[in-house]
Amino acid sequence: MTIPKVSIFGVPFSKLSMKDTVALITRMIESGKPHQIITANPIMVMSALENPAYLNMMKSVDLIVPDGAGIVWAANYIGNPVTERVAGFDLLHQMMSHGESKGWKVFLLGASPEIIEAAALRLKEQYPALQLVGYRDGYFKTDKDMQVIENIRSHHPDILLVGRSADTQEPWIAQYKEQLQVPVIMGVGGSFDVLSGKLKRAPALFQKLRLEWFYRLLQEPWRYKRMLVLPKFAAKVIREKENVQKP
């Protein structure tokens, strides 16, 4: 399947709807070959512009969905809109729901031992038929990479959800995608914190107003420096409108 895309400063975003994205993920799993999915936002795009290696990594992955409201706005602004926002947290739940009926095996990697255990328990409560085959925390150094990979492979998951630090998560997946041999590997950022109950998802009104970033800032004020990137992204899109879509 050819994925319709819009380029935002060289980052190729999928224009598929949530429904079509889940259908594509189903085909990825059925293929048995490893695929990397990124749920990207403006902060990640700006990081890619500052780091050529990060940008090249993003260009090489199998699917990038428009997770951030800022990406949806930018695509609309330049006249090449996406079908809808495909929020990573919502996509995760769609995958888990679909996985119950399909018999998909899921492995969770990331966060602290307490958070990942709580997230696993919550997922099993929400999706009792889900085959959650394993989980472990994300606090390990590079010398433990192969040990972690072997542990994951021994469980033969169809989906690996990874929630690690922003600068580690996607590059780690890209580096080890072939060794992991998991059909769908997706970075989920702070989703484990929300799944565990440590953080709350933004209420529907905040989501509708595209202010989820502000709600998260209220819960985690220390993230303010990262959030300052958002107005810079918007200003760059407006200032360079004619060049946004150039690869």
C-alpha positions, 0 to 999 in steps of 0.5 A: 500500500502506498501511503499518502504523505505530506512533508513537514520540513523533510519529515514525511507524515502519513495522511491516513485516517486512524481507521486506515492506519490501524488497517496498515498496522494489521498488514504490517503484523501479518507480514511478519517483517519488522516495522518502525512507527513514530508518533511525531509532534512539532518538537520532534520535527524541530529536533530533526532540523537541528540534528541531521542524523535524527532527520535521516532516521525519521525519513527511513522509518516505515510510518510517521503519524501526525500525533501533535495538533501542531502538525495537523495545523501546519499541514492545513496551513500549507494547503496539504492537510492530513485526514485527521490527527492520529494521536499516539495514545489513541492509536495505542488503544486502537491497537490493543482493542484490535489485538484482542480479537486478532490474538496479537502478542504485546511487549511493553518496554520503558518507564520506571519499574513501578510505572511499567508494572502499573501500566501493564496491569491497567492494560490487562484490566482494560483489555482482558483478552490481550496477550500481554507477553512481557514488560520491563523498565526502560532504565538500562544502559547501552551495555545491556541492549543485547540482553534486553533485545534477547529477552524481548525476542524470546517472547515473540511479540507482534507489537513492541511499545517503547517509552523512553526519553525523547532523545533515546526512544526513536534512535534506539528502535531504529538501531535495533529494529532488525535485531528485534524482529518485531513486526510493529515497534512504536515509540509511545513517549509518556503514554505509560505514565498516563496508562499507569495513572501517574498522569491524567490525559487531557480532558476532551475540551483541551483536546478539542482546543488543541491544548493538550500540551498546556494540560501536560505542562500544568502537570509537569511544569519542568517541561516548559523549556521543551514547550517553548519550541512550539511557538518557534515551530509555528513561526517557522511554518508561517515564515517559510510557508513556501519551503515547508514541503521541500524534502 
